[in-house]
Amino acid sequence: MIIDCHGHYTTAPDAHQKFRDQQLAKLKDPLAPTPTPAKISDDEIRETIEKNQLKLQKERGADITIFSPRASAMAHHVGDEAVSQQWTRACNDLIKRVVDLYPENFVGVCQLPQSPGVPISHSVQELERCVKDFGFIGCNLNPDPSGGHWTSPPLTDKHWYPFYEKMVELDVPAMIHVSASCNPNFHATGAHYINADTTAFMQFIEGNLFKDFPTLRFIIPHGGGAVPYHWGRYRGLADMLKRPALSEHVMKNVFFDTCVYHQPGIDLLVKVIDIDNILFGSEMVGAVRGIDPETGNYYDDTKRYIDALKIPDADKRRIFEGNARRVFPRLDTILKARGL
């Protein structure tokens, strides 16, 4: 089985974006009409999914995608807590409908209603709703709700502990995933995302989070940012900071996906990072959608890169399936109930 751990509903129906546009208009003009979530038919969802994610899933050989709202549209820095709550619920409700229409192909992961300066404990209720009521198996956690200004404490700070406690209780992981950047210094997908991935890993090195939460699990997307390429730097920094070896201090709890869009990058990832810490992911339809002129294939057709690795088939199975079932135990339960 091929499990894609990183998919977003980047092709949601236009009516969903119109609701967001109405929210933004209301922020600018309090006299504007009060927005209400869009009324979207099942056929509209089918139209957007079957021509995009489902089509590519079948063409590229994946079986199931761990699916969440569009990350760049979370935009936690826009509006206040009430706006974020309303937008988040609408986004997660839409993911639930996709999963209900295509239960064999998608399983849900939720967006959170984060806002700058708002306690993370206010996000617990939405996590519980999505896991307990919708059957979602994880969440996307934004380490920088300010959208590029990094006003939140590090992920190892006790600011985050109320949310971690609920993650442990529900036995769900979080993908560390920032949203849009409002800082023009940082292109969203080319800089802000990769900066955040790398920053999160360094925060884990500096802290002792996993002593307090030994079963907490995080996926750092986009191949772990710059971390695999600079693995010696981070091993050396851990030593300088008098931290244990990374294999003990961080890597029992942190995993990287394969959203790396060329073969040498995947080769490096697998050479440097233990196979047990790598989950197959494509991010499609995502940040890079074109065809690589050097190969003639889509950049984000990441299964091709795993297939081409010179590693045992058993290791490829761990990347494609086994590791995801271990990191997302609720997914494993769903698949076992289907006899898979």
C-alpha positions as CSV (number, residue, x, y, z in Angstrom):
1,M,0.0,0.0,0.0
2,I,1.2,3.5,-0.8
3,I,0.2,6.1,1.8
4,D,0.8,9.7,1.0
5,C,1.2,11.5,4.3
6,H,1.0,15.1,2.9
7,G,-1.9,16.2,0.7
8,H,-3.9,19.5,0.7
9,Y,-7.3,20.5,-0.7
10,T,-5.7,23.1,-2.9
11,T,-8.5,22.8,-5.5
12,A,-11.5,23.5,-3.2
13,P,-14.6,24.8,-5.0
14,D,-14.6,28.5,-5.8
15,A,-17.5,29.1,-3.4
16,H,-15.3,28.2,-0.5
17,Q,-12.8,30.9,-1.5
18,K,-15.6,33.4,-2.0
19,F,-16.6,32.8,1.7
20,R,-13.1,33.6,2.7
21,D,-13.1,36.7,0.5
22,Q,-16.3,37.8,2.3
23,Q,-14.5,37.3,5.6
24,L,-11.7,39.5,4.4
25,A,-14.1,42.2,3.1
26,K,-15.9,42.3,6.5
27,L,-12.5,42.9,8.2
28,K,-11.9,45.9,6.0
29,D,-15.5,47.2,6.2
30,P,-17.5,46.3,9.3
31,L,-20.7,47.4,7.4
32,A,-20.1,44.7,4.8
33,P,-22.5,41.7,4.9
34,T,-21.8,39.0,7.5
35,P,-20.2,36.1,5.7
36,T,-21.6,32.6,6.0
37,P,-19.9,29.3,5.0
38,A,-20.5,28.4,1.4
39,K,-23.2,26.0,0.3
40,I,-21.2,23.5,-1.7
41,S,-22.8,20.4,-3.4
42,D,-21.3,17.0,-3.5
43,D,-21.0,17.3,-7.2
44,E,-18.9,20.4,-6.8
45,I,-16.6,18.5,-4.5
46,R,-16.4,15.5,-6.9
47,E,-15.6,17.9,-9.8
48,T,-12.6,19.4,-8.0
49,I,-11.3,16.1,-6.5
50,E,-11.8,13.7,-9.4
51,K,-10.0,16.0,-11.9
52,N,-7.1,16.7,-9.6
53,Q,-6.1,14.8,-6.5
54,L,-7.9,11.6,-7.2
55,K,-6.8,11.6,-10.9
56,L,-3.2,12.1,-9.9
57,Q,-3.4,9.6,-7.1
58,K,-4.5,6.9,-9.5
59,E,-2.0,7.9,-12.2
60,R,0.9,7.9,-9.9
61,G,0.1,4.8,-8.0
62,A,-0.8,6.0,-4.5
63,D,-3.6,4.3,-2.6
64,I,-4.6,6.7,0.2
65,T,-3.8,10.4,1.0
66,I,-3.7,12.0,4.4
67,F,-5.7,15.1,3.4
68,S,-5.9,18.5,5.0
69,P,-7.0,22.0,4.1
70,R,-4.8,24.2,2.0
71,A,-1.9,25.2,4.2
72,S,-1.2,28.6,2.7
73,A,-4.8,29.6,3.1
74,M,-4.9,28.9,6.8
75,A,-3.5,32.5,7.2
76,H,-3.7,32.5,11.0
77,H,-2.3,36.1,11.0
78,V,-5.5,37.4,9.3
79,G,-8.4,38.7,11.4
80,D,-9.1,37.8,15.0
81,E,-9.8,34.6,16.9
82,A,-13.4,34.5,15.9
83,V,-12.5,34.8,12.2
84,S,-10.0,32.0,12.5
85,Q,-12.4,29.8,14.3
86,Q,-15.1,30.2,11.6
87,W,-12.7,29.8,8.7
88,T,-11.1,26.7,10.3
89,R,-14.4,25.0,10.9
90,A,-15.5,25.6,7.3
91,C,-12.2,24.2,6.0
92,N,-12.3,21.1,8.2
93,D,-16.0,20.5,7.4
94,L,-15.0,20.4,3.8
95,I,-12.3,17.9,4.3
96,K,-14.7,15.7,6.2
97,R,-17.0,15.8,3.2
98,V,-14.2,14.7,0.9
99,V,-13.4,11.8,3.1
100,D,-17.0,10.8,3.3
101,L,-17.3,10.8,-0.5
102,Y,-14.0,8.9,-1.0
103,P,-13.3,6.9,2.1
104,E,-11.0,4.5,0.3
105,N,-8.8,7.3,-1.0
106,F,-8.6,10.0,1.7
107,V,-8.4,10.3,5.5
108,G,-8.6,13.6,7.2
109,V,-6.1,15.8,9.1
110,C,-7.3,19.1,10.5
111,Q,-6.4,22.7,10.4
112,L,-6.3,24.5,13.8
113,P,-7.9,27.9,14.7
114,Q,-4.7,29.5,15.8
115,S,-4.2,33.3,16.1
116,P,-1.3,35.4,17.2
117,G,-1.3,36.0,21.0
118,V,-4.2,33.6,21.6
119,P,-3.4,30.6,23.9
120,I,-3.0,27.4,22.1
121,S,-5.4,25.8,24.5
122,H,-8.2,27.5,22.5
123,S,-7.3,25.1,19.6
124,V,-8.0,22.0,21.6
125,Q,-11.7,21.9,21.1
126,E,-11.3,21.8,17.3
127,L,-8.8,19.0,17.5
128,E,-11.2,17.0,19.6
129,R,-14.1,17.7,17.3
130,C,-12.2,16.6,14.2
131,V,-10.7,13.5,15.8
132,K,-13.7,12.3,17.8
133,D,-16.5,13.4,15.6
134,F,-15.0,13.3,12.2
135,G,-12.5,10.4,12.6
136,F,-9.5,12.5,11.6
137,I,-6.1,11.1,12.4
138,G,-3.9,14.2,13.1
139,C,-3.5,17.9,12.7
140,N,-1.4,20.6,11.1
141,L,0.3,22.8,13.8
142,N,1.5,26.2,12.8
143,P,4.6,27.2,14.8
144,D,4.3,30.8,13.6
145,P,0.7,32.1,13.5
146,S,2.0,35.6,12.9
147,G,2.8,34.7,9.3
148,G,6.5,35.3,9.2
149,H,7.2,37.5,12.2
150,W,7.8,34.6,14.6
151,T,6.1,36.1,17.7
152,S,5.2,32.8,19.3
153,P,7.5,31.0,21.8
154,P,9.5,28.0,20.5
155,L,7.7,24.7,20.2
156,T,9.5,23.5,23.3
157,D,8.0,26.2,25.4
158,K,5.3,25.4,27.9
159,H,3.0,27.7,26.0
160,W,2.3,24.7,23.8
161,Y,1.9,22.1,26.5
162,P,-1.9,22.2,26.8
163,F,-2.2,21.2,23.1
164,Y,0.5,18.6,23.4
165,E,-1.3,17.0,26.3
166,K,-4.4,16.6,24.1
167,M,-2.4,15.2,21.3
168,V,-1.0,12.6,23.6
169,E,-4.4,11.8,25.0
170,L,-5.9,11.3,21.5
171,D,-2.7,9.6,20.3
172,V,-2.4,11.8,17.2
173,P,0.7,13.4,15.6
174,A,1.0,16.9,14.2
175,M,2.6,18.0,11.0
176,I,4.6,21.2,11.7
177,H,3.2,23.4,8.9
178,V,3.3,27.2,8.6
179,S,0.9,29.1,6.4
180,A,1.2,32.2,4.2
181,S,3.9,34.7,4.8
182,C,2.9,38.4,5.3
183,N,6.6,39.3,5.4
184,P,7.9,40.1,1.9
185,N,11.4,38.9,2.9
186,F,10.1,35.3,2.9
187,H,8.4,33.8,-0.1
188,A,5.8,31.4,1.3
189,T,6.7,28.1,-0.2
190,G,10.2,28.8,-1.2
191,A,11.5,30.3,2.0
192,H,9.0,30.6,4.8
193,Y,8.1,26.9,4.7
194,I,11.6,25.7,4.5
195,N,12.7,28.2,7.2
196,A,10.0,26.9,9.5
197,D,10.9,23.3,9.0
198,T,14.5,23.9,9.8
199,T,13.6,26.2,12.7
200,A,11.3,23.7,14.3
201,F,14.0,21.0,14.2
202,M,16.6,23.3,15.9
203,Q,14.0,24.2,18.6
204,F,13.6,20.5,19.3
205,I,17.4,20.2,19.7
206,E,17.6,23.1,22.1
207,G,14.8,22.0,24.4
208,N,13.9,18.8,26.2
209,L,10.3,18.5,25.0
210,F,10.4,14.8,24.6
211,K,11.4,14.1,28.1
212,D,8.1,15.6,29.1
213,F,6.2,14.0,26.3
214,P,8.0,10.8,25.3
215,T,5.1,9.6,22.9
216,L,4.6,13.0,21.2
217,R,5.1,12.7,17.4
218,F,5.8,15.4,14.8
219,I,6.2,15.2,11.0
220,I,8.4,18.0,9.6
221,P,7.4,18.3,6.0
222,H,9.3,19.2,2.8
223,G,12.0,16.6,3.6
224,G,12.8,18.3,6.9
225,G,13.8,21.6,5.4
226,A,17.6,22.1,5.4
227,V,18.2,19.6,8.1
228,P,19.3,16.5,6.1
229,Y,21.7,18.6,4.0
230,H,23.2,20.0,7.2
231,W,23.0,16.9,9.4
232,G,26.6,17.3,10.6
233,R,25.8,20.8,11.7
234,Y,22.9,19.7,13.8
235,R,24.8,16.7,15.3
236,G,27.6,19.1,16.2
237,L,25.2,21.7,17.7
238,A,23.6,19.1,19.8
239,D,27.0,18.1,21.1
240,M,28.0,21.7,21.8
241,L,24.7,22.3,23.6
242,K,25.4,19.2,25.8
243,R,22.4,17.4,24.4
244,P,22.2,13.7,23.8
245,A,22.8,12.2,20.3
246,L,20.0,13.2,17.9
247,S,19.0,9.6,17.6
248,E,17.9,9.6,21.2
249,H,17.1,13.3,21.8
250,V,14.9,14.0,18.8
251,M,14.6,11.3,16.2
252,K,12.4,9.0,18.3
253,N,9.6,11.6,18.0
254,V,10.3,13.5,14.7
255,F,9.8,12.3,11.2
256,F,10.4,13.8,7.7
257,D,8.3,13.4,4.6
258,T,9.6,12.9,1.0
259,C,8.3,16.2,-0.4
260,V,11.7,16.8,-2.1
261,Y,11.4,17.4,-5.8
262,H,14.4,15.8,-7.4
263,Q,16.2,12.5,-7.2
264,P,19.5,13.7,-5.7
265,G,17.5,15.3,-2.8
266,I,15.7,12.0,-2.1
267,D,18.9,10.1,-2.4
268,L,20.5,12.4,0.2
269,L,17.5,12.2,2.5
270,V,17.6,8.4,2.6
271,K,21.3,8.3,2.9
272,V,21.4,10.6,5.9
273,I,18.1,10.0,7.8
274,D,17.1,6.6,9.2
275,I,14.5,4.9,7.1
276,D,12.2,4.6,10.1
277,N,12.0,8.4,10.2
278,I,10.9,8.9,6.6
279,L,7.2,8.9,5.5
280,F,6.2,9.0,1.8
281,G,4.6,12.3,0.9
282,S,4.0,14.3,-2.3
283,E,2.2,17.5,-1.2
284,M,0.3,17.3,-4.5
285,V,-1.5,19.3,-5.7
286,G,0.9,21.6,-4.0
287,A,3.8,24.0,-4.1
288,V,5.5,22.9,-7.3
289,R,3.2,21.7,-10.0
290,G,5.1,21.8,-13.2
291,I,7.1,19.3,-15.3
292,D,10.8,19.1,-14.7
293,P,12.5,19.7,-18.1
294,E,15.4,17.5,-17.1
295,T,13.3,14.4,-16.6
296,G,10.0,15.1,-18.4
297,N,8.1,14.1,-15.2
298,Y,6.2,16.2,-12.7
299,Y,8.3,17.6,-9.9
300,D,5.8,16.4,-7.3
301,D,5.5,12.9,-8.6
302,T,7.7,11.8,-5.7
303,K,6.8,8.1,-5.9
304,R,9.1,7.9,-8.9
305,Y,12.0,9.0,-6.7
306,I,11.4,6.3,-4.1
307,D,10.9,3.7,-6.7
308,A,14.4,4.6,-8.1
309,L,16.2,4.3,-4.8
310,K,18.8,1.6,-4.6
311,I,17.5,0.2,-1.3
312,P,15.8,-3.1,-0.4
313,D,12.1,-3.4,-1.2
314,A,11.5,-3.9,2.5
315,D,12.8,-0.4,3.2
316,K,10.7,1.1,0.5
317,R,7.6,-0.6,2.1
318,R,8.5,1.1,5.4
319,I,8.7,4.5,3.6
320,F,5.5,3.9,1.6
321,E,3.3,2.3,4.3
322,G,4.8,1.0,7.5
323,N,6.1,4.2,9.0
324,A,2.8,6.1,8.3
325,R,0.8,3.4,10.1
326,R,3.2,3.6,13.1
327,V,3.2,7.4,13.2
328,F,-0.6,7.6,12.6
329,P,-2.0,4.8,14.8
330,R,-5.6,5.9,14.1
331,L,-4.9,5.3,10.4
332,D,-3.6,1.8,11.2
333,T,-6.8,1.1,13.1
334,I,-8.9,2.2,10.1
335,L,-6.9,0.1,7.7
336,K,-6.9,-3.0,9.9
337,A,-10.7,-2.7,10.2
338,R,-10.8,-2.9,6.4
339,G,-8.6,-6.0,6.5
340,L,-5.6,-4.2,5.2
